[in-house]
């Protein structure tokens, strides 16, 4: 049975279920880092080059989730996503055309697809 609580867009979950979803996302992130992401990628995501590229993408995309915008929703974000994952195209890891701002909810959905 679904939750009967109403929420106002852009929220997707009531406060009770939002906390549950955040916990689930955190657990998935830990699993992903431990079992899927390789050391080279971990090192890259801690590099000054990534920090600079990430900031450029956030500014370009006005800190708005591009997936949500395509679905006619406005969601502020601080997350940047590689459209083609770097494990598939390492040479595109700093290609700004291969990156977009994405909210954590959409980012987790995208990562689960791949």
RACOR-V236919 format. One record per backbone hydrogen bond with DSSP energy under -1.0 kcal/mol. CO is the residue of the C=O (numbers start at 0). NH is the residue of the N-H. E is the energy in kcal/mol with one decimal. If there is no record, write none. Layout:
co:nh:e
CO:NH:E
CO:NH:E
This chain:
co:nh:e
7:10:-1.9
13:17:-2.9
14:18:-1.7
15:19:-1.3
16:20:-2.7
17:21:-2.5
18:22:-2.1
19:23:-2.2
20:24:-2.6
21:25:-2.3
22:26:-2.3
23:27:-2.2
24:28:-2.6
25:29:-2.2
26:30:-2.3
27:31:-3.1
28:32:-2.6
29:33:-2.1
30:34:-2.9
31:35:-2.2
31:36:-2.6
37:41:-2.2
38:42:-2.8
39:43:-2.1
40:44:-2.6
43:46:-2.1
46:50:-1.9
47:51:-2.2
48:52:-2.3
49:53:-3.1
50:54:-1.9
51:55:-2.1
52:56:-2.2
53:57:-2.4
54:58:-2.5
55:59:-2.7
56:60:-2.9
57:62:-2.6
58:61:-1.4
60:63:-1.6
62:76:-2.4
64:68:-2.0
65:69:-1.9
67:72:-2.8
68:71:-1.9
74:64:-3.0
78:101:-2.4
80:99:-1.9
84:87:-1.5
84:88:-1.6
88:91:-2.3
89:92:-1.9
91:94:-1.4
94:97:-2.1
95:98:-1.4
97:82:-2.8
99:80:-2.9
100:65:-2.6
102:106:-2.9
103:107:-2.5
104:108:-1.8
105:109:-2.6
106:110:-2.6
107:111:-1.9
108:112:-1.2
109:113:-1.5
